[in-house]
């Protein structure tokens, strides 16, 4: 397929040497590939780790500091160094880069989400490569992403990217232990197929926070909302150019039907649901049907829990209590209880604001 916009996430182990110091050669090769893609007409958003590693290489933080505070200090120092490297390397390619720092909170509020989305789109209209990283300086535990894989998935959904590329120190998802000579890279994974989760190794990268478990989960989630997702070796020569030219040598997660931008936001949203709506078997069958689109009508609702208002996020469950989706309420609890089980009443959740798992 022809790619118009890619979100590329590069991990610490691609950007750093074995001693943890930044690998300028590796970073330069990455920038060269992005410049080539830009010349081919492909917009690129780079989600880059490495700020904490850059800070670690510049100074020693006193022992005994709180783990989060240590990360804040190293990131505050290292982010400046990391962006200066990117600025110089992109300038050599006659490109600008722009720093975008984010926390989970930036993706939770719908208006804030739209503001950030507009910023990305404005940057991409010019010869600018957005360089995104977690805002470790202000992030505390509850605002932190699992790692930049999660941030990359959110950015890909926000910007309606044609592809999400997760570059690591391994070639892709293996069907066995990566260090086993008998193990092979799985070239294609259906995000609905759960069998491959059993072969994922629990280890995480040397310097990053995540590991293949996180990468698999993020790739699976992105593919489910319609974004082709790739996991590959960031140190492989021309890995990005090969991908665009159809010669990717890694693992591709097959995309499902693409969702609208607002549905992607709902699917990725981690706001606490203000209410829970239990539906009967007939309503579940209708909502899961692939033959026609349907809204959640009061006639199919059997029970309501929680207190919610118009615009709040609702969890939708079947009669067995299994979660089957999320949606935005078109009216509040009082009216929902009044309409409960009745025919001919306005949908509680319109199809345009409904995501079924």
Backbone torsions as a table, in degrees:
resi	resn	phi	psi	omega
1	UNK	NA	159.8	177.3
2	UNK	-89.1	127.4	-178.7
3	UNK	-98.8	130.8	177.0
4	UNK	-102.7	-30.1	-177.2
5	UNK	-147.8	127.0	177.8
6	UNK	-123.0	141.4	167.6
7	UNK	-104.5	121.2	-177.2
8	UNK	-113.7	119.4	176.1
9	UNK	-103.8	127.6	178.9
10	UNK	-118.8	128.7	-174.9
11	UNK	-86.4	164.9	-179.0
12	UNK	-57.3	-38.5	-177.1
13	UNK	-69.8	-15.5	174.1
14	UNK	-84.9	-34.4	-174.7
15	UNK	-88.2	-14.9	-174.2
16	UNK	-116.4	154.4	173.8
17	UNK	-81.6	178.8	-178.2
18	UNK	-63.2	-27.0	179.4
19	UNK	-85.8	2.0	177.2
20	UNK	91.8	-9.8	177.9
21	UNK	-76.9	153.4	-178.5
22	UNK	-62.7	139.4	177.8
23	UNK	-100.3	96.6	-174.8
24	UNK	-63.1	-35.6	179.3
25	UNK	-62.0	-44.4	179.7
26	UNK	-64.7	-42.3	179.5
27	UNK	-64.3	-40.9	-179.8
28	UNK	-63.2	-41.3	178.6
29	UNK	-64.1	-37.4	177.5
30	UNK	-63.4	-46.4	-179.7
31	UNK	-62.9	-40.8	178.3
32	UNK	-59.0	-42.2	179.9
33	UNK	-66.4	-40.7	179.0
34	UNK	-63.6	-39.9	177.5
35	UNK	-62.1	-39.5	177.6
36	UNK	-63.3	-43.1	178.3
37	UNK	-63.1	-41.6	178.2
38	UNK	-60.0	-40.1	178.6
39	UNK	-67.1	-24.0	178.0
40	UNK	-85.8	-0.9	179.0
41	UNK	90.3	17.3	-179.6
42	UNK	-102.7	121.5	172.9
43	UNK	-73.0	139.7	-179.2
44	UNK	-130.0	130.7	169.8
45	UNK	-111.1	122.8	-177.0
46	UNK	-100.5	120.0	173.1
47	UNK	-101.2	109.2	-168.8
48	UNK	-116.8	125.4	167.6
49	UNK	-80.5	-176.3	172.6
50	UNK	114.5	-13.5	-176.9
51	UNK	-65.0	-44.8	-179.8
52	UNK	-65.0	-41.2	177.7
53	UNK	-63.4	-38.9	178.0
54	UNK	-64.1	-40.8	178.1
55	UNK	-65.8	-38.8	179.4
56	UNK	-61.9	-33.4	-178.8
57	UNK	-78.4	-13.1	-175.4
58	UNK	-98.6	-30.1	-178.5
59	UNK	-157.2	160.1	176.7
60	UNK	-96.1	126.0	177.2
61	UNK	-88.2	136.5	-177.9
62	UNK	-55.6	142.2	177.2
63	UNK	-67.0	154.1	176.6
64	UNK	93.2	-7.3	177.0
65	UNK	-69.0	145.6	172.6
66	UNK	-54.1	143.5	-175.6
67	UNK	-57.2	-43.9	-179.4
68	UNK	-68.0	-41.4	179.4
69	UNK	-63.9	-41.2	177.6
70	UNK	-57.9	-44.3	179.6
71	UNK	-64.5	-39.0	179.1
72	UNK	-62.1	-45.1	-178.0
73	UNK	-65.2	-49.3	-179.1
74	UNK	-62.6	-39.4	179.9
75	UNK	-67.8	-41.4	-179.3
76	UNK	-60.4	-39.2	178.5
77	UNK	-75.6	-47.5	-172.1
78	UNK	-72.6	-29.8	-178.4
79	UNK	-62.1	-36.9	178.0
80	UNK	-62.7	-45.9	-180.0
81	UNK	-64.4	-44.5	-178.6
82	UNK	-61.8	-46.1	-178.6
83	UNK	-68.5	-31.8	177.4
84	UNK	-65.9	-38.4	176.7
85	UNK	-63.0	-48.0	178.8
86	UNK	-61.6	-41.6	-178.3
87	UNK	-59.2	-46.3	-178.4
88	UNK	-65.5	-44.3	-176.5
89	UNK	-68.7	-40.9	177.3
90	UNK	-68.7	-35.6	177.6
91	UNK	-61.6	-35.2	177.1
92	UNK	-63.3	-21.3	178.7
93	UNK	-100.9	12.8	-177.3
94	UNK	58.8	38.4	176.8
95	UNK	-125.1	152.2	171.8
96	UNK	-99.4	155.6	168.9
97	UNK	-126.5	154.3	-178.4
98	UNK	-129.4	136.7	179.4
99	UNK	-85.7	129.2	174.8
100	UNK	-128.5	115.0	179.1
101	UNK	-108.0	139.6	-173.2
102	UNK	-142.7	154.6	168.5
103	UNK	-124.8	171.6	179.5
104	UNK	-58.3	-33.5	-177.0
105	UNK	-59.8	-29.3	-178.9
106	UNK	-65.7	-20.3	-176.8
107	UNK	-102.1	-5.2	-173.7
108	UNK	-88.0	-44.6	179.7
109	UNK	-78.7	128.4	-174.5
110	UNK	-61.4	-43.0	-179.0
111	UNK	-67.7	-41.3	177.7
112	UNK	-62.7	-39.0	178.3
113	UNK	-60.0	-46.5	-179.6
114	UNK	-65.5	-38.8	178.2
115	UNK	-61.4	-43.5	179.0
116	UNK	-66.8	-40.3	177.7
117	UNK	-58.9	-44.9	179.3
118	UNK	-62.9	-36.0	177.7
119	UNK	-63.2	-46.1	178.5
120	UNK	-59.3	-46.5	-177.1
121	UNK	-64.8	-36.1	177.9
122	UNK	-66.4	-41.0	178.5
123	UNK	-64.0	-40.0	-176.1
124	UNK	-72.6	-16.0	178.5
125	UNK	-70.8	-19.8	-179.3
126	UNK	-113.1	-177.4	-179.0
127	UNK	-82.3	61.7	-175.9
128	UNK	-125.9	137.5	174.6
129	UNK	-109.0	109.4	175.2
130	UNK	-66.0	130.7	176.2
131	UNK	-112.6	112.8	-170.9
132	UNK	-106.9	140.8	174.9
133	UNK	-149.6	159.2	174.7
134	UNK	-67.5	140.2	178.6
135	UNK	-82.0	77.1	-176.8
136	UNK	-63.2	-22.6	-176.8
137	UNK	-66.1	-36.1	-178.9
138	UNK	-107.9	-12.4	-176.7
139	UNK	-72.4	131.2	169.5
140	UNK	-111.5	177.4	-168.6
141	UNK	-49.9	-47.0	-175.2
142	UNK	-73.6	-14.7	179.5
143	UNK	-101.6	-0.7	-175.9
144	UNK	-83.7	142.3	171.1
145	UNK	-74.3	158.4	173.7
146	UNK	-53.8	-47.4	169.0
147	UNK	-170.0	-170.2	-176.3
148	UNK	-71.7	-13.0	171.8
149	UNK	-61.2	-45.2	179.2
150	UNK	-64.0	-43.4	177.8
151	UNK	-60.1	-42.3	-179.4
152	UNK	-62.7	-40.7	177.8
153	UNK	-61.9	-41.4	178.5
154	UNK	-65.1	-41.8	179.5
155	UNK	-66.3	-39.9	178.8
156	UNK	-61.7	-42.4	178.4
157	UNK	-67.3	-41.8	-178.3
158	UNK	-62.2	-39.6	-173.1
159	UNK	-97.5	8.3	-178.4
160	UNK	52.7	47.3	-178.1
161	UNK	-66.5	149.8	176.0
162	UNK	-81.9	-12.3	179.9
163	UNK	-166.6	147.9	174.0
164	UNK	-117.4	124.6	-178.2
165	UNK	-116.8	119.8	178.7
166	UNK	-107.6	108.9	-177.8
167	UNK	-98.6	126.5	-177.6
168	UNK	-132.6	-162.5	-180.0
169	UNK	-96.7	6.7	177.5
170	UNK	-122.4	160.1	-172.8
171	UNK	-73.9	-24.6	-178.9
172	UNK	167.5	-155.9	176.7
173	UNK	-89.1	123.7	-179.3
174	UNK	-95.8	155.1	178.4
175	UNK	-85.4	10.0	177.8
176	UNK	-165.5	-171.6	177.7
177	UNK	-57.0	129.8	-176.7
178	UNK	-58.3	-28.0	-179.3
179	UNK	-87.4	2.3	177.0
180	UNK	-88.6	124.6	-177.6
181	UNK	-61.0	-21.9	-179.5
182	UNK	-82.2	-15.3	-177.6
183	UNK	-72.6	142.7	-179.7
184	UNK	-123.4	148.7	174.7
185	UNK	-70.3	134.2	176.5
186	UNK	-83.4	112.7	-173.7
187	UNK	-71.4	-30.8	-175.3
188	UNK	-141.4	133.6	178.7
189	UNK	-129.9	129.7	171.9
190	UNK	-80.9	120.4	-176.7
191	UNK	-61.3	-17.5	178.3
192	UNK	-85.2	-11.9	-177.2
193	UNK	-86.7	111.9	-174.3
194	UNK	-86.3	-6.2	-173.5
195	UNK	-65.9	-29.0	-175.8
196	UNK	-73.6	-20.7	179.3
197	UNK	-60.8	-26.4	-177.8
198	UNK	-70.0	-21.3	-176.9
199	UNK	-96.7	-3.2	-178.1
200	UNK	-74.4	129.6	179.8
201	UNK	-77.0	142.8	-175.5
202	UNK	-79.4	-6.7	-175.8
203	UNK	-69.1	156.2	176.2
204	UNK	-116.4	169.4	-176.1
205	UNK	-68.4	163.3	-174.0
206	UNK	-62.2	-44.5	-174.3
207	UNK	-113.5	-19.3	-178.8
208	UNK	-85.8	175.3	-179.7
209	UNK	-91.2	-24.0	-173.2
210	UNK	-97.8	-165.1	178.8
211	UNK	-166.0	-169.1	-176.7
212	UNK	-66.7	-29.0	176.6
213	UNK	-58.2	-46.7	-179.9
214	UNK	-65.6	-44.6	180.0
215	UNK	-59.5	-43.3	179.5
216	UNK	-62.4	-45.5	-177.9
217	UNK	-63.6	-43.8	-179.7
218	UNK	-67.4	-42.9	179.0
219	UNK	-62.1	-41.2	179.4
220	UNK	-62.8	-44.7	-178.0
221	UNK	-67.0	-42.9	179.7
222	UNK	-64.0	-42.6	-180.0
223	UNK	-64.2	-33.8	-179.3
224	UNK	-67.0	-25.2	178.2
225	UNK	-98.6	11.7	170.8
226	UNK	101.2	12.3	-178.2
227	UNK	-105.1	114.3	174.5
228	UNK	-58.0	130.9	-174.5
229	UNK	-127.2	138.7	-174.2
230	UNK	-126.9	138.1	172.1
231	UNK	-118.3	122.7	-176.2
232	UNK	-148.4	177.8	-177.7
233	UNK	-85.6	112.4	-177.8
234	UNK	-68.8	-15.4	179.2
235	UNK	-95.2	-1.3	176.9
236	UNK	-73.7	130.2	-177.3
237	UNK	-58.5	130.0	174.9
238	UNK	59.0	32.1	-177.6
239	UNK	-60.4	-37.1	-178.6
240	UNK	-74.2	-42.3	178.8
241	UNK	-64.4	-42.4	177.7
242	UNK	-59.5	-39.8	-179.8
243	UNK	-60.8	-49.8	-177.9
244	UNK	-63.6	-32.0	-179.7
245	UNK	-87.6	4.7	175.4
246	UNK	85.2	20.1	-178.2
247	UNK	-120.5	37.0	-176.2
248	UNK	-68.0	134.0	-179.1
249	UNK	-115.4	74.9	-178.6
250	UNK	-167.0	-146.4	-179.7
251	UNK	-112.3	130.4	177.0
252	UNK	-113.3	131.5	174.8
253	UNK	-95.9	119.7	-175.1
254	UNK	-67.8	126.2	-179.0
255	UNK	-73.7	145.2	172.3
256	UNK	-89.9	-171.3	179.6
257	UNK	-58.5	133.0	-176.7
258	UNK	-71.5	138.7	178.2
259	UNK	-98.3	158.7	174.8
260	UNK	-67.1	166.0	-177.9
261	UNK	-61.8	-41.1	-178.9
262	UNK	-67.7	-34.4	177.5
263	UNK	-70.0	-34.3	175.3
264	UNK	-63.0	-40.9	178.5
265	UNK	-61.5	-43.7	178.5
266	UNK	-62.4	-44.7	-177.3
267	UNK	-62.8	-35.0	-177.5
268	UNK	-92.5	-9.0	-172.5
269	UNK	-68.7	137.3	178.6
270	UNK	-114.7	19.0	173.6
271	UNK	-63.9	146.3	175.5
272	UNK	-65.0	133.9	178.7
273	UNK	-73.0	132.1	-176.0
274	UNK	-79.0	-19.7	-178.8
275	UNK	-151.7	165.0	177.3
276	UNK	-128.4	134.3	-177.9
277	UNK	-120.1	122.6	179.3
278	UNK	-99.6	132.0	-176.5
279	UNK	-120.0	157.0	-179.5
280	UNK	-81.7	174.5	-175.8
281	UNK	-61.7	-38.3	-179.8
282	UNK	-62.4	-43.8	179.5
283	UNK	-65.8	-39.3	178.8
284	UNK	-62.4	-42.5	179.7
285	UNK	-61.8	-43.2	-179.7
286	UNK	-64.6	-44.7	-177.0
287	UNK	-68.0	-30.1	-179.1
288	UNK	-86.5	-8.0	-176.5
289	UNK	-62.9	137.1	177.1
290	UNK	-92.9	-3.0	-175.5
291	UNK	-88.3	-27.1	180.0
292	UNK	-151.2	154.7	178.2
293	UNK	-90.6	143.0	-177.2
294	UNK	-142.4	148.4	174.0
295	UNK	-95.6	166.3	178.6
296	UNK	-87.6	108.2	-177.8
297	UNK	-95.0	150.3	179.6
298	UNK	-57.9	-28.6	-176.8
299	UNK	-62.4	-25.3	-178.7
300	UNK	-94.5	1.2	-177.4
301	UNK	-93.2	131.5	-178.7
302	UNK	-108.3	-23.2	-178.3
303	UNK	-157.5	148.3	178.8
304	UNK	-129.9	137.0	177.0
305	UNK	-127.5	152.6	176.8
306	UNK	87.0	174.1	178.3
307	UNK	-119.8	124.0	-177.5
308	UNK	-141.5	160.3	177.9
309	UNK	-121.4	171.9	176.1
310	UNK	-56.3	132.6	179.6
311	UNK	93.8	-9.0	178.5
312	UNK	-78.7	156.4	179.7
313	UNK	-85.0	132.3	-179.4
314	UNK	-116.0	142.2	171.4
315	UNK	-92.9	134.0	-179.2
316	UNK	-109.8	126.9	-177.0
317	UNK	-127.3	154.9	174.7
318	UNK	-86.3	-177.6	-175.5
319	UNK	-65.7	-21.5	178.1
320	UNK	-85.6	-0.4	179.5
321	UNK	84.5	12.3	178.7
322	UNK	-86.7	129.1	178.9
323	UNK	-67.9	130.0	-179.7
324	UNK	-120.4	-6.9	179.9
325	UNK	175.2	-177.7	178.8
326	UNK	-133.7	154.1	177.4
327	UNK	-161.2	165.0	178.6
328	UNK	-103.9	127.7	-176.3
329	UNK	-68.9	136.2	176.5
330	UNK	-88.0	-11.9	175.1
331	UNK	-157.3	171.7	-171.9
332	UNK	-85.8	-177.9	-175.1
333	UNK	-59.9	-43.2	-175.5
334	UNK	-58.2	-47.3	179.9
335	UNK	-70.8	-35.9	179.9
336	UNK	-61.9	-41.8	178.2
337	UNK	-68.6	-34.6	178.7
338	UNK	-65.8	-37.0	-177.6
339	UNK	-88.4	-8.0	-171.8
340	UNK	-47.4	121.4	175.3
341	UNK	77.9	1.8	-175.3
342	UNK	-94.5	147.9	175.5
343	UNK	-86.6	157.9	173.7
344	UNK	74.9	13.9	-179.5
345	UNK	-103.2	157.6	-179.1
346	UNK	-59.8	140.4	-180.0
347	UNK	-59.0	137.1	175.3
348	UNK	-71.4	-40.3	176.4
349	UNK	-127.3	117.1	177.7
350	UNK	-73.1	150.7	-178.6
351	UNK	-54.9	-36.3	-178.1
352	UNK	-64.3	-17.6	-177.8
353	UNK	-123.2	32.5	-175.9
354	UNK	-127.9	129.1	177.1
355	UNK	-123.8	119.9	178.0
356	UNK	-101.2	131.2	-178.5
357	UNK	-61.2	NA	NA
